[in-house]
Amino acid sequence: METVTLKMERKHISLLKEQAKALGRSQAAVVRDLIDQHLGSKKRPSLYDLTKDLCGSVRGSKDLSTRPLTGYGRD
């Protein structure tokens, strides 16, 4: 692991110490947990998540292989 130094206000330090004591964990472990909760859970949205508002907006056959190919060499 690497070491990181932070400058914090006294109220934040006291909150961190209280939380660490209440959980029976080190202050570093509490900070790591908080970082994981707030920054680590950010995942990229899937293609479906980005386009779900478009689902069902196109009319026609759901199976594109059944569509007639007029204008594409087969008249």
N, C-alpha and C positions, 0 to 999 in steps of 0.2 A: 504494500500500500504506500501511497505517497502522502506527504504531509501538506496541509493547507492551513494558512493562518488567516483568521477573520478578525475584523474590528466590529465590535457589537456594542450597543448601548447597554448600560447596567441593567435595565429592566428586562432586556432579552436574555442577558446572561443569567439573571436570577430565575427567569422562567425555564431556561434550559436546565439549570441545576435542579430545580424542583421536579421537573419531568423525569430527569435521569434518576433522581433519588426515589421517586414514586414507582418507577418501573424496575428499579434495581439494576440499571444498566449504566454504561459509561456515557458521558456527554457526547463523545464521538459517535457512539452507536445510535443515539437518539437523532443526531444530525443526519447520519447516513439513512436512517429509516425515513425521516422527513423528506430528504431529497428523493429517495426512491418513490415515495407516495406521490409527490407533487410533480416531479420531473420525469421519473422513470416510466410512468404509466402512459405517457403521451405516445400513442402509436399513430402511424400514418393510416388514414382512412382507406378502405378498400375501394376498388373501382365501383362496386355496387353501391357503397355508401355515397360516393360522389355523384352517381347517376340514377339513384333510385327514384327521383322525381320524374324521370323520363320513362320509366318502365310502364308499359301499357299505353303509351302515347302514339304508337304507330299502328295504323290500321292495316289489315290484310291477314294473310295466312301466317300462322305461327311457324309453320314448316316452310321455309323458303324454297325447298326443293319442289314444291307443288305449284309454284307460281309459273305462269306462262312466260316464255322467253320471247315475246314479240319485240322486234326491233333489235334483237341481238343475234341475228343470223338465222333464226328460226321463225318464220312467219306463218 
